[in-house]
């Protein structure tokens, strides 16, 4: 698998008068993201800045798979979220990598 950083932004269906959890089909979107996390697709996810864009760190084979999988998110079909950018990501640090590097020093 490969890692990708995906930025999603609010789309034309987003109601700016409502908060994140007040958007239409919040429960269905949350269920989709939680299931994708359990499946290992979504490694990390959350809002950026003022909450009009969102970062997902994904473990997938390709950009095409990202688009295909995110098309299943109810918020994609409803126009609440759209993909702003997809970038390959190479993890250079983190608890697992630090522990592995430390074990080679002993």
C-alpha positions in Angstrom: 0.0 0.0 0.0 0.9 3.6 -0.4 0.2 6.7 1.8 -1.6 9.7 0.5 -2.6 13.1 2.0 -6.0 14.1 0.8 -7.5 17.6 1.4 -11.3 17.8 1.0 -13.1 21.1 1.1 -16.7 22.1 1.5 -18.7 22.0 -1.6 -21.9 23.7 -2.9 -24.1 21.5 -0.7 -22.4 22.7 2.5 -24.7 24.8 4.7 -22.4 27.5 6.1 -25.0 28.5 8.7 -24.6 25.1 10.4 -21.7 23.5 12.2 -19.9 20.3 11.1 -22.1 17.9 13.1 -25.3 19.8 12.1 -24.8 19.2 8.4 -27.3 17.0 6.5 -26.5 13.3 6.8 -23.8 13.8 9.5 -24.5 10.3 11.0 -24.1 8.6 7.7 -20.9 10.5 6.9 -19.5 9.7 10.3 -20.4 6.1 9.9 -18.6 6.0 6.5 -15.4 7.6 7.9 -15.4 5.3 11.0 -15.9 2.2 8.8 -13.1 3.4 6.5 -10.8 3.8 9.6 -11.6 0.3 10.9 -10.9 -1.1 7.4 -7.5 0.6 7.4 -8.2 3.1 4.6 -8.3 6.2 6.8 -5.3 6.4 9.1 -6.0 9.9 10.4 -8.6 12.6 9.6 -9.8 15.9 10.9 -10.7 19.5 10.2 -8.1 22.1 9.2 -8.2 25.7 10.3 -11.7 27.2 10.5 -13.2 23.9 9.5 -13.9 24.5 5.8 -11.3 22.0 4.7 -10.3 18.5 6.0 -7.2 16.4 6.0 -7.3 12.6 5.5 -4.2 10.4 5.6 -5.0 7.3 3.6 -3.4 4.0 3.0 -4.4 2.9 -0.6 -2.9 1.7 -3.8 -3.6 4.7 -6.1 -5.3 8.1 -6.6 -8.0 6.3 -8.6 -8.8 4.1 -5.6 -9.0 7.2 -3.4 -11.6 8.8 -5.8 -13.5 5.6 -6.0 -13.7 5.0 -2.3 -14.5 8.6 -1.4 -17.3 8.6 -4.0 -19.1 6.2 -1.5 -19.1 8.9 1.2 -22.7 10.3 1.4 -21.2 13.8 1.7 -19.6 13.4 -1.8 -22.8 12.6 -3.5 -24.7 15.3 -1.7 -22.0 17.9 -2.7 -21.0 18.7 0.9 -17.4 17.7 0.3 -15.1 17.6 -2.7 -11.5 16.7 -3.2 -9.2 19.8 -3.3 -5.9 17.9 -3.6 -4.3 14.4 -3.4 -0.6 14.1 -2.7 1.6 11.0 -2.1 2.9 11.1 1.4 6.1 9.5 2.8 6.1 9.0 6.5 9.5 10.1 7.9 8.8 10.1 11.7 6.3 8.8 14.2 6.1 6.5 17.2 6.6 3.3 15.2 9.6 4.7 13.2 11.2 6.2 16.2 10.9 2.9 18.1 12.3 1.0 15.2 15.3 3.4 14.8 16.0 3.3 18.6 16.0 -0.6 18.6 18.8 -0.5 16.0 21.0 1.6 18.3 21.0 -0.9 21.1 
